[in-house]
Structures are given as structure tokens and as C-alpha cells.
Amino acid sequence: MNEAEAGTTALTERQRYWLDHLRACAASGKSIAKYAAVHDLAAPAMYAGKRVLVKKGALPSKHPAQFQRVQLMKAVVDREPGRVHSMHQKTIIMEMNDEYFTN
């Protein structure tokens, strides 16, 4: 039994029903609301089923970070206008005018 099957063994018939639809919805690329409309399902029921399945571990929980800590640092600017190189990996570089910085 693989990890995906392990999370579905203790599901009720109704939970399996929603799990099948939620997986099909994800595979379709449609939102739950659009998938529900196409398949004549109640979107609120799909969302409720999803909440239960996430709590049971049958579906992954997705909680994207709302804020990310950033550190302002001096960068090395190439001679080419607009190219900025950072000294750190995994860095998001934003170009701003000097008026946004205060000492």
C-alpha cells in the first residue's frame, strides 16, 4: 500500500466520493466552483468534503505563507543598466528608486 492509499483506507463511502471528485477537479485544472457547476454538484458540499479530507490526511493541506521576511542589502550592479546581482541564493531582486530608502 502506498502513501496515497494509506490516507484513504479509513474513509467513508461519501468521503471517497468527494475525494474522487476533488482529484478529478484538480486534474481538470478547473476551480472547485467551475468543476461543481459542470458536474451538477454543490460547490459548498465539495469545499466541506475537502475540509474533512484534509483533516483526515487524505488530501494535502495547502497553507501558503502570507508574509515572507526580507532583508535589504547592498547589491552589485553590473555596468549594464537594469542588471542587479545578489550575493545570496534564493533571492528576489526588486529595483527601487533611491527615494524609497531612508538612512
Phi and psi in degrees as a GROMACS rama.xvg file:
@    title "Ramachandran Plot"
@    xaxis  label "Phi"
@    yaxis  label "Psi"
@TYPE xy
-87.0187  175.483  ASN-2
-61.4255  -39.2802  GLU-3
-65.3356  -39.4449  ALA-4
-70.7957  -33.2773  GLU-5
-60.2181  -36.6484  ALA-6
-76.1409  -10.8428  GLY-7
-107.472  -4.02021  THR-8
-68.1328  -32.8745  THR-9
-97.7588  23.3343  ALA-10
-90.5068  147.087  LEU-11
-74.6021  168.445  THR-12
-59.9164  -40.3464  GLU-13
-67.1927  -40.081  ARG-14
-65.1437  -38.2744  GLN-15
-64.9086  -37.2418  ARG-16
-57.7547  -49.0443  TYR-17
-69.729  -36.3321  TRP-18
-60.8183  -43.8231  LEU-19
-60.3973  -44.8267  ASP-20
-66.8414  -39.7193  HIS-21
-67.444  -36.7551  LEU-22
-67.4244  -41.5134  ARG-23
-64.7338  -38.017  ALA-24
-62.4767  -46.9227  CYS-25
-62.2909  -40.7616  ALA-26
-67.1357  -28.9628  ALA-27
-76.3139  -21.7652  SER-28
82.2206  1.76398  GLY-29
-87.3508  157.838  LYS-30
-71.4278  162.578  SER-31
-60.0458  -41.0047  ILE-32
-61.158  -45.1046  ALA-33
-69.8487  -41.4396  LYS-34
-61.6267  -45.0072  TYR-35
-60.5699  -42.3309  ALA-36
-63.4114  -43.0527  ALA-37
-64.9971  -36.2885  VAL-38
-100.691  13.8162  HIS-39
53.8897  47.8095  ASP-40
-115.464  159.052  LEU-41
-85.8875  116.412  ALA-42
-57.6714  -42.9782  ALA-43
-59.3728  -34.6371  PRO-44
-68.4423  -37.2503  ALA-45
-65.3253  -43.341  MET-46
-62.7733  -40.4838  TYR-47
-64.478  -43.0118  ALA-48
-61.98  -39.2092  GLY-49
-63.3024  -43.9408  LYS-50
-58.1413  -44.0773  ARG-51
-63.8836  -44.4968  VAL-52
-67.1614  -33.7562  LEU-53
-67.1107  -44.0667  VAL-54
-61.536  -36.1273  LYS-55
-79.5183  -10.6128  LYS-56
87.016  7.45624  GLY-57
-79.0145  -22.0177  ALA-58
-126.763  147.297  LEU-59
-71.1722  146.803  PRO-60
-87.181  131.487  SER-61
-118.857  106.501  LYS-62
-123.468  88.4028  HIS-63
-65.6079  146.849  PRO-64
-62.6773  132.135  ALA-65
-85.1268  -30.9338  GLN-66
-132.298  150.078  PHE-67
-131.082  129.615  GLN-68
-68.1629  135.614  ARG-69
-125.149  156.699  VAL-70
-128.616  122.914  GLN-71
-78.6689  137.186  LEU-72
-147.308  160.862  MET-73
-74.8082  143.108  LYS-74
-119.305  160.512  ALA-75
-93.7438  122.242  VAL-76
-99.8907  127.888  VAL-77
-65.5866  167.793  ASP-78
-71.0162  -20.2237  ARG-79
-79.9394  129.786  GLU-80
-60.6091  137.381  PRO-81
88.5598  -7.38898  GLY-82
-99.5779  121.683  ARG-83
-122.89  134.65  VAL-84
-115.275  133.679  HIS-85
-98.3616  157.395  SER-86
-91.7368  -0.334536  MET-87
-119.936  152.711  HIS-88
-81.3864  164.575  GLN-89
52.2311  49.3657  LYS-90
-113.624  137.752  THR-91
-97.8196  125.859  ILE-92
-104.619  125.747  ILE-93
-119.721  131.25  MET-94
-93.5132  128.92  GLU-95
-133.775  154.326  MET-96
-73.5393  153.209  ASN-97
-58.3737  -24.007  ASP-98
-65.3471  -16.4014  GLU-99
-83.1756  -13.6031  TYR-100
-101.88  138.6  PHE-101
-123.628  151.649  THR-102
